[in-house]
Amino acid sequence: MSNEAKVNPIKDFFAGGFGGMCLVIVGHPLDTIKVRLQIMPKPAPGQPPMYTGTFDCAKKIFLNEGITKGLYRGMGAPLTGVAPMFAVCFFGFGVGKKLQQKHPNEELNYFQIFNAGVVSGIFTTAIMAPGERIKCLLQVQAANPNATVQYKGPIDCAKQLFREGGIRSIYKGTAATLLRDLPASGVYFTTYDFLKTTFTPEGKTKSDLSASRTLLAGGLAGICNWVVAIPPDVLKSRLQTAPEGTYPRGVRDVFRKLMKEEGITALYKGATPVFIRAFPANAACFFGYEFATKVLNWLFPN
């Protein structure tokens, strides 16, 4: 067995945090477009939709709001939350692997990798749910430039949510976040590990994988993650941005109303920017993670 099978959750924590920062910087503009499309109101009879598609949405945001105040609006919340969130994500993945290893050098099978990914999804929910709630509210607020500005930024948004409904309001959508992240995280890490193994040249180890193959594996893993995650993500976005009392039974009410009024295709609203974003953002994430891991292994070999 090679030493690369050894698991170090502490190194995973710091390397994951760096990878998460890379992901947000690359992917946030398309995340903004995704949320705008997901919460776009159904047009009145005879009226055109607010956005005709991904590129129309991007164009209108750019022309009306600019890059910083439009496409990168709300990035403060995920950027300040994403480093610890991805740190916890990769830490949880490391813990999940370590719990299943009978000895430090044991290679895990893909089912065990999936289980470790599910553990990482559980770990990240505590940070992900409030961060997503704040991010979505700020992104939606920016979609209505003529309306009164309710939230001045991420911290102000968090304060107002806490005043209105306490910690429960800040964590609104937690169940929907779990519904999205548990299976998606399992698929995410399993796909990445499978592709790393597939792309590794004969006679080499996965740690010898080239930068281009690491980027390709990470990008494809991100796409597979979102194939699983996009329907519950739509439900989560609608639940987290709806006024209090709109969905008294939570995500079940969101699903019931969506299916009744818009049909199953609405579960894939915003899918185009998600998939466009998924490849470069997750390629950057795993590349940053692998780079940081190598630096940490060099600085702290033991």
C-alpha positions as CSV (number, residue, x, y, z in Angstrom):
1,M,0.0,0.0,0.0
2,S,1.2,3.5,-0.8
3,N,1.4,6.3,1.8
4,E,-1.1,8.3,-0.2
5,A,-3.8,6.2,1.3
6,K,-3.1,7.7,4.7
7,V,-5.8,10.0,5.9
8,N,-5.0,13.3,7.8
9,P,-8.2,15.2,8.5
10,I,-6.3,18.2,9.8
11,K,-4.5,18.7,6.5
12,D,-7.8,18.0,4.7
13,F,-9.3,20.9,6.7
14,F,-6.8,23.5,5.6
15,A,-6.4,22.3,2.1
16,G,-10.2,22.1,1.7
17,G,-10.5,25.7,2.9
18,F,-8.1,26.9,0.2
19,G,-9.9,24.9,-2.4
20,G,-13.2,26.4,-1.4
21,M,-11.9,29.9,-1.8
22,C,-10.8,29.0,-5.3
23,L,-14.3,27.7,-6.1
24,V,-16.2,30.8,-5.0
25,I,-14.0,33.2,-6.8
26,V,-14.4,31.3,-10.1
27,G,-18.0,30.3,-9.7
28,H,-20.0,33.0,-7.9
29,P,-21.2,35.0,-11.0
30,L,-22.9,31.9,-12.4
31,D,-24.3,31.1,-9.0
32,T,-26.0,34.5,-8.9
33,I,-27.5,33.8,-12.4
34,K,-28.7,30.4,-11.1
35,V,-30.5,31.8,-8.1
36,R,-32.1,34.6,-10.2
37,L,-33.5,32.0,-12.7
38,Q,-34.7,29.7,-9.9
39,I,-36.7,32.3,-8.1
40,M,-38.0,34.1,-11.2
41,P,-41.7,34.6,-10.8
42,K,-44.1,33.0,-13.3
43,P,-45.0,35.6,-15.9
44,A,-48.6,36.9,-16.2
45,P,-50.5,35.7,-19.2
46,G,-49.3,37.4,-22.3
47,Q,-46.2,38.8,-20.6
48,P,-42.6,37.8,-21.3
49,P,-40.6,36.2,-18.5
50,M,-38.1,38.3,-16.6
51,Y,-35.3,36.4,-18.2
52,T,-35.5,34.3,-21.3
53,G,-32.5,32.2,-20.3
54,T,-29.0,32.0,-18.9
55,F,-27.3,34.5,-21.3
56,D,-30.2,36.9,-21.2
57,C,-30.1,36.9,-17.4
58,A,-26.3,37.4,-17.4
59,K,-26.6,40.3,-19.9
60,K,-29.3,42.1,-17.9
61,I,-27.5,41.7,-14.6
62,F,-24.3,43.1,-16.3
63,L,-26.0,46.0,-18.0
64,N,-28.2,47.0,-15.1
65,E,-26.0,46.3,-12.1
66,G,-22.5,45.7,-13.3
67,I,-20.0,43.1,-12.3
68,T,-19.2,43.9,-8.6
69,K,-22.7,45.0,-7.6
70,G,-24.5,42.5,-9.8
71,L,-22.7,39.3,-10.7
72,Y,-20.6,39.3,-7.6
73,R,-23.4,40.6,-5.3
74,G,-23.7,38.5,-2.1
75,M,-20.2,36.9,-2.5
76,G,-19.2,38.2,1.0
77,A,-21.4,35.5,2.7
78,P,-20.1,32.5,0.7
79,L,-16.5,33.8,0.7
80,T,-16.4,34.3,4.4
81,G,-18.3,31.1,5.0
82,V,-16.8,28.9,2.2
83,A,-13.3,28.6,3.5
84,P,-14.5,27.1,6.8
85,M,-17.3,25.3,5.0
86,F,-15.0,23.6,2.6
87,A,-12.5,23.1,5.3
88,V,-15.2,21.3,7.3
89,C,-16.4,19.5,4.2
90,F,-13.0,18.0,3.4
91,F,-12.3,17.4,7.1
92,G,-15.6,15.5,7.3
93,F,-14.6,13.5,4.3
94,G,-11.3,12.7,6.0
95,V,-13.1,11.7,9.2
96,G,-15.5,9.5,7.2
97,K,-12.6,7.7,5.5
98,K,-10.7,7.3,8.7
99,L,-13.7,5.8,10.5
100,Q,-13.9,3.1,7.8
101,Q,-10.2,2.2,7.7
102,K,-9.1,-0.8,9.7
103,H,-5.5,0.3,9.4
104,P,-3.9,3.6,8.3
105,N,-2.9,2.5,4.8
106,E,-6.1,0.7,3.8
107,E,-7.5,1.7,0.4
108,L,-11.2,2.3,0.5
109,N,-13.7,1.0,-2.1
110,Y,-16.1,3.3,-3.9
111,F,-19.0,2.5,-1.6
112,Q,-16.9,3.5,1.4
113,I,-15.8,6.7,-0.4
114,F,-19.5,7.5,-1.0
115,N,-20.2,7.0,2.7
116,A,-17.4,9.3,3.6
117,G,-18.8,11.9,1.2
118,V,-22.2,11.6,3.0
119,V,-20.4,12.3,6.3
120,S,-18.9,15.4,4.8
121,G,-22.3,16.6,3.8
122,I,-23.5,16.2,7.4
123,F,-20.5,18.2,8.7
124,T,-21.0,21.1,6.3
125,T,-24.7,21.7,6.9
126,A,-24.2,23.8,10.1
127,I,-22.2,26.3,8.0
128,M,-23.8,25.8,4.6
129,A,-27.5,26.4,5.6
130,P,-27.2,29.9,7.0
131,G,-24.6,31.0,4.4
132,E,-26.9,29.9,1.6
133,R,-29.9,31.6,3.2
134,I,-28.1,34.9,3.4
135,K,-26.5,34.6,0.0
136,C,-29.9,33.9,-1.7
137,L,-31.6,36.8,0.0
138,L,-28.9,39.2,-1.1
139,Q,-29.0,37.8,-4.7
140,V,-32.7,38.1,-4.9
141,Q,-32.7,41.7,-3.4
142,A,-30.3,42.7,-6.1
143,A,-32.8,41.5,-8.7
144,N,-35.2,44.3,-7.7
145,P,-33.1,47.5,-8.0
146,N,-36.2,49.7,-7.7
147,A,-37.3,48.2,-4.4
148,T,-36.2,49.5,-1.0
149,V,-32.9,48.0,0.1
150,Q,-33.7,45.7,3.0
151,Y,-30.2,44.3,3.7
152,K,-27.0,46.3,3.6
153,G,-24.8,43.2,3.5
154,P,-24.3,39.7,4.9
155,I,-23.8,40.8,8.5
156,D,-26.8,43.1,8.4
157,C,-28.9,40.4,6.8
158,A,-27.9,37.9,9.5
159,K,-28.8,40.4,12.3
160,Q,-32.2,41.1,10.8
161,L,-33.0,37.5,10.4
162,F,-32.1,36.8,14.0
163,R,-34.2,39.7,15.2
164,E,-37.2,38.5,13.2
165,G,-37.1,34.8,14.0
166,G,-34.0,33.9,16.0
167,I,-31.6,31.2,15.1
168,R,-34.5,29.3,13.5
169,S,-34.9,32.0,10.8
170,I,-31.1,32.0,10.0
171,Y,-31.2,28.2,9.6
172,K,-34.4,28.1,7.5
173,G,-33.9,25.5,4.8
174,T,-31.6,23.2,6.7
175,A,-33.7,20.1,5.9
176,A,-33.6,21.1,2.2
177,T,-29.9,21.6,2.4
178,L,-29.4,18.1,3.8
179,L,-31.7,16.7,1.1
180,R,-29.4,18.3,-1.4
181,D,-25.9,17.7,0.1
182,L,-25.9,14.2,1.5
183,P,-26.4,12.3,-1.7
184,A,-24.6,15.0,-3.8
185,S,-21.5,15.0,-1.6
186,G,-21.3,11.2,-1.8
187,V,-21.4,11.4,-5.6
188,Y,-19.0,14.3,-5.7
189,F,-16.1,12.5,-3.9
190,T,-16.8,9.1,-5.4
191,T,-16.7,10.5,-8.9
192,Y,-13.5,12.4,-8.2
193,D,-11.8,9.4,-6.7
194,F,-12.9,7.2,-9.6
195,L,-11.7,9.7,-12.3
196,K,-8.4,10.2,-10.5
197,T,-7.9,6.4,-10.6
198,T,-8.9,6.2,-14.2
199,F,-6.7,9.1,-15.3
200,T,-3.6,7.8,-13.4
201,P,-1.0,6.5,-15.9
202,E,0.2,2.9,-15.4
203,G,3.0,2.6,-12.9
204,K,2.1,6.0,-11.3
205,T,0.1,6.9,-8.2
206,K,-2.8,9.3,-7.9
207,S,-0.6,11.8,-6.3
208,D,1.4,12.0,-9.5
209,L,-1.6,13.1,-11.5
210,S,-0.9,16.1,-13.8
211,A,-2.5,19.5,-13.3
212,S,-4.6,19.2,-16.4
213,R,-6.0,15.7,-15.4
214,T,-6.7,17.0,-11.8
215,L,-8.6,19.9,-13.3
216,L,-10.6,17.6,-15.6
217,A,-11.4,15.1,-12.8
218,G,-12.5,17.9,-10.5
219,G,-14.6,19.6,-13.1
220,L,-16.4,16.4,-14.1
221,A,-17.0,15.6,-10.4
222,G,-18.6,19.0,-10.0
223,I,-21.0,18.3,-12.9
224,C,-22.0,14.9,-11.5
225,N,-22.5,16.5,-8.1
226,W,-25.0,19.0,-9.6
227,V,-26.9,16.4,-11.6
228,V,-28.0,15.0,-8.3
229,A,-28.2,18.3,-6.4
230,I,-30.1,20.7,-8.7
231,P,-33.7,19.6,-8.0
232,P,-33.4,19.9,-4.2
233,D,-31.4,23.1,-4.7
234,V,-34.3,24.7,-6.5
235,L,-36.6,23.8,-3.6
236,K,-34.0,25.1,-1.1
237,S,-33.7,28.5,-2.9
238,R,-37.4,29.0,-3.1
239,L,-37.9,28.1,0.6
240,Q,-35.1,30.3,1.8
241,T,-36.2,33.4,-0.1
242,A,-39.9,33.1,0.5
243,P,-41.6,35.4,3.1
244,E,-42.3,33.9,6.5
245,G,-45.4,31.7,6.5
246,T,-45.4,31.0,2.7
247,Y,-44.5,27.4,3.2
248,P,-45.7,26.3,6.7
249,R,-44.7,22.6,6.1
250,G,-41.3,23.5,4.7
251,V,-39.8,21.9,1.6
252,R,-42.8,19.6,1.2
253,D,-45.1,22.6,0.5
254,V,-42.5,24.0,-1.9
255,F,-42.4,20.8,-3.8
256,R,-46.2,20.4,-3.9
257,K,-46.8,24.0,-5.1
258,L,-44.0,23.8,-7.7
259,M,-45.3,20.6,-9.2
260,K,-48.9,21.9,-9.3
261,E,-48.2,25.2,-10.9
262,E,-45.1,24.6,-13.0
263,G,-44.4,20.9,-13.4
264,I,-41.3,18.8,-13.1
265,T,-39.2,20.9,-15.5
266,A,-39.2,23.7,-12.8
267,L,-37.0,21.4,-10.7
268,Y,-34.2,22.1,-13.3
269,K,-34.6,25.9,-13.4
270,G,-31.2,27.4,-13.4
271,A,-29.6,24.2,-14.5
272,T,-27.7,25.7,-17.4
273,P,-25.6,28.2,-15.4
274,V,-25.1,25.5,-12.7
275,F,-23.5,23.1,-15.2
276,I,-21.5,25.9,-16.9
277,R,-20.3,26.9,-13.4
278,A,-19.8,23.4,-12.1
279,F,-16.8,22.5,-14.3
280,P,-14.5,25.5,-13.8
281,A,-15.5,26.1,-10.2
282,N,-14.9,22.5,-9.0
283,A,-11.9,22.1,-11.2
284,A,-10.4,25.1,-9.3
285,C,-11.6,23.7,-6.0
286,F,-9.9,20.3,-6.4
287,F,-6.8,21.8,-8.0
288,G,-6.5,24.2,-5.0
289,Y,-7.1,21.3,-2.6
290,E,-4.4,19.1,-4.2
291,F,-2.0,22.0,-4.4
292,A,-2.5,22.9,-0.7
293,T,-2.2,19.3,0.3
294,K,1.2,18.9,-1.4
295,V,2.4,22.1,0.2
296,L,1.3,20.9,3.6
297,N,2.8,17.5,3.1
298,W,6.1,19.2,2.2
299,L,6.0,21.6,5.2
300,F,4.7,18.9,7.6
301,P,5.7,15.5,6.3
302,N,4.8,13.7,9.5
